[in-house]
Amino acid sequence: MTIHDLDTPALVVDLDIMERNLRRMAEYAAQHNLRLRPHTKTHKIPALGAMQVALGAVGLTVAKSTEAEVMVNSGTPDLLIAYPVLGVKKLERIKALTKRVKITVSVDSVEVAQHLADAGLEVGVLAETDAGLGRVGVEPGQPLVDLAKAISAMPGLTFEGIAFYPGHIKSTDAAGMTALSNLGDLLTSIRAQLTQADIEARIFSGGSTPTMWHSHEVAGLNEIRPGTYIFNDRNTVFSGACQVEDCAASILCTVVSTSVKDQFIIDGGSKTFSSDLAKQPGHGWVVKYPEALFAKMNEEHGYVSMAGAKSSVKIGERVRVIPNHICVAVNLHEKVYGVRGETVEVVWSVDGRGKLQ
Ligand SMILES: Cc1ncc(COP(=O)(O)O)c(C=O)c1O
């Protein structure tokens, strides 16, 4: 099968680029002695998780217990659920999984830790701190020390270290580098406070795609969980962490209308791309027409503005579009087509899509 045989819209992944992204990250982590636990929220495909593990990842990360049920099929020896787990059904799922794989959960409250312990779970636990994003995580300082102490005292739970998500640092310009340096200072002071309280923290887990190549400069960080790096997207390019040539995933669309002057319509809208925005206007890059602006979307229609579109762009023509945010786009697709050149080499079912619980 070739790319021309695919019905559109279709999410295609350039395998050469994806494999290069995977290798680069694995080599970077190994070179700097960083544990790599990639977040699988980007690809949601066990076969890709297996590739990450084969390249040296110590384990994989998920957000949800149902995602964990899918990702265990990658054969990973270790799964981190980087989300506060609350609810009896979720605990039942996790308990069953602990018979197949080592599970670690990040928690930011004594309540959630107690919930895990009361269910008789035997899991590793990372205490989550807020390093500046303001989403989850207790304040660094005494609240974090208290949480770590409480976790250490609970039966079944093994305190393994600290987790945080530096999602507020979106670039490595001067402001981004200052934020990374401050983060290093914060981790250093957290380690000192834990040592003083006689608590051993083996893991300091953070790290995301926008700042991935500077992870080794963050003092005290010893585990990274990048997700987007496997494919990259328009946002990753804007963050400065990759070039357009490093974007492995795009959505193959067909031009279905050129009726309106200076515009063409593609057969993918918000149901295909998601409505996530980027730093600059546009819902994606039309690779073939860099001068075009993917200006607007309805559910099934993508509006692409381009002067002279009516004469130069033909109905039935196919274009590849790099989305703003690939993780949510993958969640909208049943299948991902892995291509090498024009050949469709592999078709993956996105087993982890729609796993919300
Ligand atoms: C807790 C957590 N860790 C890691 C990641 C991976 O971040 P990125 O996709 O930027 O690499 C995310 C992304 O949302 C996250 O929420």
Ligand as a Chemical Component Dictionary entry (heavy atoms), coordinates in Angstrom:
data_LIG
# 
_chem_comp.id                   LIG 
_chem_comp.type                 NON-POLYMER 
_chem_comp.pdbx_formal_charge   0 
_chem_comp.three_letter_code    LIG 
# 
loop_
_chem_comp_atom.comp_id 
_chem_comp_atom.atom_id 
_chem_comp_atom.alt_atom_id 
_chem_comp_atom.type_symbol 
_chem_comp_atom.charge 
_chem_comp_atom.model_Cartn_x 
_chem_comp_atom.model_Cartn_y 
_chem_comp_atom.model_Cartn_z 
_chem_comp_atom.pdbx_ordinal 
LIG C1 C1 C 0 2.766 15.028 33.974 1  
LIG C2 C2 C 0 3.332 15.139 32.601 2  
LIG N1 N1 N 0 4.565 14.663 32.356 3  
LIG C3 C3 C 0 5.118 14.728 31.132 4  
LIG C4 C4 C 0 4.439 15.310 30.073 5  
LIG C5 C5 C 0 5.094 15.365 28.714 6  
LIG O1 O1 O 0 5.231 16.671 28.224 7  
LIG P1 P1 P 0 5.677 16.938 26.725 8  
LIG O2 O2 O 0 4.647 16.314 25.848 9  
LIG O3 O3 O 0 5.791 18.397 26.582 10 
LIG O4 O4 O 0 6.973 16.271 26.530 11 
LIG C6 C6 C 0 3.164 15.834 30.292 12 
LIG C7 C7 C 0 2.436 16.486 29.202 13 
LIG O5 O5 O 0 1.369 17.017 29.317 14 
LIG C8 C8 C 0 2.591 15.754 31.589 15 
LIG O6 O6 O 0 1.366 16.252 31.855 16 
# 
loop_
_chem_comp_bond.comp_id 
_chem_comp_bond.atom_id_1 
_chem_comp_bond.atom_id_2 
_chem_comp_bond.value_order 
_chem_comp_bond.pdbx_ordinal 
LIG C1 C2 SING 1  
LIG C2 N1 SING 2  
LIG C2 C8 DOUB 3  
LIG N1 C3 DOUB 4  
LIG C3 C4 SING 5  
LIG C4 C5 SING 6  
LIG C4 C6 DOUB 7  
LIG C5 O1 SING 8  
LIG O1 P1 SING 9  
LIG P1 O2 DOUB 10 
LIG P1 O3 SING 11 
LIG P1 O4 SING 12 
LIG C6 C7 SING 13 
LIG C6 C8 SING 14 
LIG C7 O5 DOUB 15 
LIG C8 O6 SING 16 
# 
